[in-house]
Amino acid sequence: MKKYAKVINEETKVCEVGLGTNSNFYQSIGMTEMDVEQAYDGNWYVLGFAPEKPEPTKEEIQALRSDAYKNEVDPITCHIQRLGDEDQTPEVIAEIASLVAERKAKVEEIKLRYPYPTEI
């Protein structure tokens, strides 16, 4: 996208970018209109020079999975355990079975969402 910008690092092509509409000001501080893009890290680069987001490490994926299990699976497990404390009527048994299936599906979805990197 075209924006007023000034390259501040010739090696990496990182830019300062004017995000407003005051073109006279941007020109007065040495910016010119050029094609730029914003990278995953929030920095602006000359178009075509933005770095790609690196693949997450195994440790980062483990942390993401751990958070997902705590936030998405553990509440279902707690609900199952609470129902286990009640009289085991057919309705309660059916609800527990439904929650167990939901929990299993959630675990599989988390594994798909955060796959571990494969070694070559």
C-alpha positions, 0 to 999 in steps of 0.5 A: 500500500502506498504511504509516506515513509522513510527507510531507516535501515537499508539492510532490512528495509525497515521504514518509518511510516506516516499513518495520518493524512498530513502529507506536507509534514511527512514530506518536510521530515524526508518521507516520500510516498512508497509501497510499504507493508506491515509485518507480523511483528508490527514493523513496516517494511518496503513492499516485498521485504517484510519477514515471514512469521517464523514457525512456532517452536515445540515449546511454544506449541506446548504452551499454547496447547496447555493454555487451550486444555486449561481453558477449554477442556478442564471446564468440561472435565469439572462438569463431568466430575460434578455430575459424577457426584449426583445420583446416577439417573439415566439423564445424568449418565447420558449427560456425562456420556455427551460431555465425555464425547465433547471433551474428546472432540475438543482435545482432537480439535486442539491437537489439530489447531496446534500441531507439533512441528515435524522433524525432517 
